[in-house]
Amino acid sequence: MTYTDSKYIVVQNTYLNGNASSVRYGLALVEEEDGELTVLESVSDLSPMLERVRELADMCNTLQLDPIHLNEITQDFLNV
């Protein structure tokens, strides 16, 4: 399967615990067709730091990362 019209984006997850909440960011590979986004692959809960995940998304887009490597690249990201 090829993902020619796809891109990696940052996704935000908000977790609630009683009166407290925390925000964490993940990565999703999406495809846009007719103005609608479809999530093809995703990894949530990578970091509480938006800029780090944004840099990862930019790198994946620049390198045109094949989604088969998404789990490997996110494991490397978590181990830095």
C-alpha positions as CSV (number, residue, x, y, z in Angstrom):
1,M,0.0,0.0,0.0
2,T,1.3,3.4,-0.9
3,Y,0.6,6.6,1.0
4,T,1.3,9.2,-1.7
5,D,-1.2,11.9,-0.4
6,S,-0.5,11.4,3.2
7,K,1.3,13.3,5.9
8,Y,2.3,13.0,9.6
9,I,0.5,15.3,12.0
10,V,0.6,15.9,15.8
11,V,-2.4,14.7,17.7
12,Q,-3.3,15.8,21.2
13,N,-4.7,13.6,24.0
14,T,-6.1,15.0,27.2
15,Y,-6.3,12.6,30.2
16,L,-8.6,13.3,33.1
17,N,-8.0,12.1,36.6
18,G,-10.5,13.5,39.0
19,N,-10.1,17.3,39.0
20,A,-6.7,17.1,37.3
21,S,-5.9,16.7,33.6
22,S,-2.8,16.3,31.6
23,V,-2.1,16.8,27.9
24,R,0.2,14.5,25.9
25,Y,1.0,14.4,22.2
26,G,1.2,11.7,19.6
27,L,1.7,11.2,15.9
28,A,-0.7,10.2,13.2
29,L,-0.4,9.5,9.5
30,V,-3.4,11.0,7.8
31,E,-4.7,11.2,4.2
32,E,-6.9,14.0,3.0
33,E,-9.6,13.3,0.4
34,D,-12.4,15.7,-0.5
35,G,-11.6,17.8,2.6
36,E,-11.9,14.9,5.0
37,L,-9.0,13.5,7.0
38,T,-8.6,9.8,7.4
39,V,-6.2,8.4,10.0
40,L,-4.1,5.6,8.5
41,E,-1.8,4.9,11.4
42,S,-1.2,6.5,14.8
43,V,0.8,6.4,18.0
44,S,-0.5,8.3,21.0
45,D,1.0,9.4,24.2
46,L,4.6,10.1,23.0
47,S,5.4,13.2,25.0
48,P,3.9,16.1,27.0
49,M,6.1,18.4,25.0
50,L,4.4,19.6,21.8
51,E,7.5,20.9,20.1
52,R,9.4,17.6,20.4
53,V,6.5,15.7,18.7
54,R,6.1,18.5,16.1
55,E,9.8,18.1,15.2
56,L,9.3,14.3,14.9
57,A,6.3,14.9,12.6
58,D,8.3,17.3,10.5
59,M,11.2,14.8,10.2
60,C,8.8,12.0,9.2
61,N,7.3,14.2,6.5
62,T,10.7,15.4,5.2
63,L,12.0,11.8,5.0
64,Q,8.7,10.6,3.7
65,L,8.8,7.9,6.3
66,D,7.1,4.7,5.2
67,P,4.5,3.8,7.9
68,I,6.0,0.3,8.3
69,H,8.8,2.1,10.3
70,L,6.4,4.1,12.5
71,N,6.7,1.9,15.6
72,E,10.5,1.7,15.3
73,I,10.9,5.4,14.9
74,T,8.6,6.2,17.8
75,Q,10.5,3.7,20.0
76,D,13.7,5.4,19.1
77,F,12.1,8.8,20.0
78,L,11.0,7.5,23.4
79,N,14.5,6.2,24.2
80,V,16.2,9.6,23.6
